[in-house]
Amino acid sequence: MATIVHEPPQIHPQRGSGGPGNFAPAGGSRRKVQEYAPPPASTGIWVVLAAIGMTFAALTSALVVRKGGAPDWRHLALPSILYLNTMVLLASSVTLEIARRRIATFMSGPRVGAAPALWLHITLALGFLFVAGQYLAWRHLAAQGVYLATNPSSSFFYVFTAAHGLHLLGGLGGLGRVIGKLHRSGLRKSTLDATSRYWHFMDVLWIYLLLLLWMKL
């Protein structure tokens, strides 16, 4: 009996697209393959956000337990600048969403003129303004003689705001990376979307922390 051997499908390297590691199926569309490939940035950002969420959930649990069994707990009046900082952070999420939509239009249409990075720069400036406002809040408490080790409530205030501030600085670094890639025309949609999700998460996380500190401290 004769055996029919089918020829395996041919896969050819896509020339001019960054090296031999980039492949496209013969007779197919490389663009369609890229659209269906899961972007690593989108997968990784959810892992990062889950880890951050669990960290602050653990800190919240520690706060509730510590306050419940602490005769030395003292009420802490939150600095009023925190509410202004909240408005600044909310505004940064709005400007980032505007930037994301304009960049998506720019990337999908005819690229005429300069890349629309203005709103990204505004978001970056608002982020640094928020960090500066948090520093002023710490200075306000220090001027009143309230420090990290003054009492349990002040300790939790400094820990929560410092932890959030450090994660926000990571988001500022991500925004700077996005701006650099946009100027070099090397920005991927998945990178922009992952950075936007992280930043919006920092926004929602801060609102949660502000409500928690207002109710518990």
N, C-alpha and C positions, 0 to 999 in steps of 0.2 A: 504494500500500500504506500503510495507516495505521501510524503509529509510536506505540508505547505508552511513555509517559514515567512511570517510577515515582517516586513522591514520596520524597525522601531522608528518612532517619530523623531524627526530631525530638530535639534535645538541649536540655533546659531547665535553667536555673540552679537549684541547690539553695538555697533561701532559708533564711536564718538559720544558715548554716554557714560564715561567714567571708568573704563577698564574692563578686563575680561570677566569680572564677577557679575556684570549686568547682562541678563539673558532675556530673550523673548522667544516665544514659540514660532517655529517656521510657519509662515502664512498667516500668523495671528497679529493681534494688536498689542504692543507692549504697554500702551497706555491703559488698556482694559485690565491687564495683569496687575499693574500698579494700583489701580482703583480698588481691586478686590483683595489686595494684600493687606493684612492687618498692620497698621502703623505701630511700631514699638512705642512711640511717644504716648499714644493714646492708652495703651495697655499699662505702661509704667506709671503714668500719672495717677491712675486709680489706686494702684498699690501704695504710692506715696501718700495720697490723701487718706486712705484707710489707716495707715500707720500713724499719721498726725492726729486723726480723729480718736484713735484708741489712746494715744498719749494724753490728750486733753480730757478724755473720759476718765482716765485713771487719776489725773490731777483733781478733777471735779469730785470724784469719790473720796479722795483724801481730804478735800476741803469740807465736805459734808460730815465725815466722820470726826475730823478734828474739832469742828465747831460744836458738834453734839456733846462732846465730852471735855470741854475746855472752860473751866471757871475763870480763866484769865483772858477770855475773848473780849475784845473791845471793838465797838462800832467804829468804822472808818468812813469818813465822808469823802466821796470820790471827787477829785479835782474837776472843776467845771470844764476845763479844756478838753476833757475826754469826749464830751458831746460834740464839740467842734471837730475833733479828730475823726469822729464817726462820720460826720457829714463829708469831710475831705475824702475818706476812704470810699464812701458810697459814690461820690463824684468820680473817683478814679475808675470804678467799675463801669460807669456809664461811658466815660471817654475810651476805655479799652474796648467796649463793645462797638462803639462807633468806629474805632480804628480797625477792628477785626472785619467789620462789614465792608469798609472802604478798601481794605487791602484785598479782600476776596474778590471784589469787583475789579480791582486793578489787575490782579493776577489772572483772572478768567477772560478779561477783555483785551482790547488793544492797549499795550503799555505805552501810552503817550505821556510825556512829561516825567517829572520826578516821582519817585515812589511815595505814597501817602503815609509818611512816617510821623507827621505832625502830631496826630492824636496819641501815638505811642509815646512821644516825648512828653506830652502833657500828662499822660498817665504816670510816667516815670517821675515827673516833678511832683505830682500829688502824692505819690508813694513816699518820696523823701520828706515831703511836708508832714505827712502823718507820723513818720518816725521822729522828726524834730518835735512834733507836738507831744509825743509820748515822753520824750526826754524832758520837756518842760513840765509835764505832769509829775515826773519823778523829782525834779528840782523843787516843785511847789511843796511836795510832801516833806522833802528834806529840810526845807526852810521852816517847816512846822515841827521839826524834830522827829519826824516819822521815818524810820529807816527799815531795812530788811529784817533786822532782829529786834525791832521795838516791841512787837506783839505778834501773835499768830495771824491776825487779820492782815497786817501790813506785809508779813512774809508772803502770804498767798497773793496779795496784790502785785508785789514785785515779781514773783515767780511767773504768774499768769501773763502779765504784760510783757515781761522780758522774753518769755518763750514765744509768744505770738510775734513780738518784734523781730526775733531772730529768723523765724520762718518767713516773715514778710521780706526781710532782707534777701532771702533766697529767691523770692518772687521778683524782687527788683533786679537781681542778677539775671534771672530768666528773661525779663523784659529787655535788658541791655543786650542779651544774646540775640533776641528776636530782631531788635533794631539793627544790629550789626549784620545779620543774615539778610535782612530786607535791603539794606544798602548795597550788599554784594550780589543781590538777585539770587540768593541761594536759600531763601526761606521756603519751607514746606508748610502746607496747610495743617498737617498733623502737629507740627511744632507750635504753630500759632494757637491752635485749638487747645493743646495741652497747657500752654502757658496761661491762656485765658481761664481755663477751668481752675487752675491752681490759684490764680489771683482772686477769682470770684469766691472760691472756698475760703480764702483768707478774710474776705469781706464778711461772709456769713459767720465765720468762726469768731470774728471780733464782736459782732452784734450779740452772739450767744454769750461771750465772755463778759461783755459790758452788763448784760441783764443779770448774769450770775453774780458778778461782783456787787451790783447794786442791791440785789436781794439778800445775799449772804453776808456781805461785809457791813 
